Amino acid sequence: MCDTAIQDLYAEEFANCFGCGRNNQHGLQLKSHWQGDECICRHTPKSHYTGGVPGFLYGGMIASLIDCHGAATAAAAKSRESGEPISRFVTASLNVDFVKPTPIGIELEIRGKATEIKNRKVTVALQLFAGETLCATGKMILVQLKN
Ligand SMILES: CCCCCCCC(=O)SCCNC(=O)CCNC(=O)[C@H](O)C(C)(C)COP(=O)(O)OP(=O)(O)OC[C@H]1O[C@@H](n2cnc3c(N)ncnc32)[C@H](O)[C@@H]1OP(=O)(O)O
């Protein structure tokens, strides 16, 4: 696994995101790392992110985890393909399927893979696991910001 998180390579002006900005003191500060042919993010949500049923995670938080990790996956995949430094991708489309209730209190693992890279557009498929249990899947289209 690469030691440096993708988000730690974002330019300073893109480092303030609530989900993954290293400079956002009130944010989640998610970190994504390339491993093999996919990108991995691990995060343990705090208990107040419940969806109302104690012990289970709010769907909006699940979507946020998938969203930010998907952006990092797209940036890393594009950089690996082009040989250029990490750039910033934003979400154009985000689809989440909630497969099983997601428990709070254990570390979640989100796995992302780029399924298509076409110029500035990258399509990413994601899976969110709690232990061995697949709790959610995502499909995203991300677009590289113009310089
Ligand atoms: C500048 C900072 C923006 C805000 C950052 C927020 C960070 C986040 O939280 S990300 C989540 C929220 N996302 C956003 O706020 C993004 C809002 N949307 C936008 O800014 C623009 O629509 C943006 C950047 C995604 C695309 O605009 P633009 O750069 O003009 O690209 P555009 O030429 O329209 O599209 C590029 C390619 O993506 C495709 N595409 C764009 N949107 C979609 C979509 N929704 N579904 C499928 N394909 C799409 C286009 O068809 C095109 O494909 P092709 O090259 O094959 O023709």
The ligand as a Gaussian input file, in Angstrom:
#p B3LYP/6-31G(d) Opt

LIG

0 1
 C      -15.055000      24.049000      -8.521000
 C      -15.531000      23.251000      -7.336000
 C      -16.856000      22.604000      -7.579000
 C      -17.493000      22.123000      -6.296000
 C      -16.653000      21.081000      -5.603000
 C      -17.467000      20.284000      -4.636000
 C      -16.690000      19.033000      -4.230000
 C      -17.721000      17.972000      -4.016000
 O      -18.384000      17.926000      -3.024000
 S      -18.017000      16.929000      -5.321000
 C      -19.776000      16.651000      -5.139000
 C      -20.611000      17.779000      -5.707000
 N      -20.322000      17.968000      -7.099000
 C      -20.398000      19.181000      -7.658000
 O      -20.678000      20.150000      -7.013000
 C      -20.094000      19.248000      -9.138000
 C      -21.083000      20.210000      -9.855000
 N      -21.006000      20.008000     -11.298000
 C      -20.054000      20.650000     -12.046000
 O      -19.289000      21.480000     -11.555000
 C      -19.957000      20.293000     -13.511000
 O      -21.190000      19.762000     -13.954000
 C      -18.835000      19.232000     -13.789000
 C      -17.483000      19.813000     -13.347000
 C      -19.111000      17.917000     -13.055000
 C      -18.776000      18.925000     -15.285000
 O      -18.732000      20.133000     -15.986000
 P      -17.629000      20.404000     -17.132000
 O      -16.302000      20.563000     -16.496000
 O      -18.149000      21.541000     -17.947000
 O      -17.561000      19.066000     -17.934000
 P      -18.487000      18.576000     -19.154000
 O      -17.776000      18.943000     -20.410000
 O      -19.920000      18.983000     -18.975000
 O      -18.418000      16.993000     -18.931000
 C      -17.214000      16.252000     -19.093000
 C      -17.634000      14.840000     -19.445000
 O      -18.379000      14.297000     -18.303000
 C      -19.691000      13.919000     -18.746000
 N      -20.659000      14.236000     -17.685000
 C      -20.795000      15.410000     -17.022000
 N      -21.795000      15.293000     -16.122000
 C      -22.276000      14.034000     -16.225000
 C      -23.303000      13.326000     -15.541000
 N      -24.030000      13.872000     -14.554000
 N      -23.517000      12.049000     -15.891000
 C      -22.786000      11.472000     -16.869000
 N      -21.780000      12.087000     -17.545000
 C      -21.547000      13.365000     -17.220000
 C      -19.966000      14.730000     -20.008000
 O      -20.911000      14.110000     -20.838000
 C      -18.579000      14.749000     -20.636000
 O      -18.342000      13.497000     -21.237000
 P      -17.674000      13.395000     -22.706000
 O      -16.286000      13.972000     -22.562000
 O      -17.669000      11.936000     -22.996000
 O      -18.518000      14.205000     -23.610000

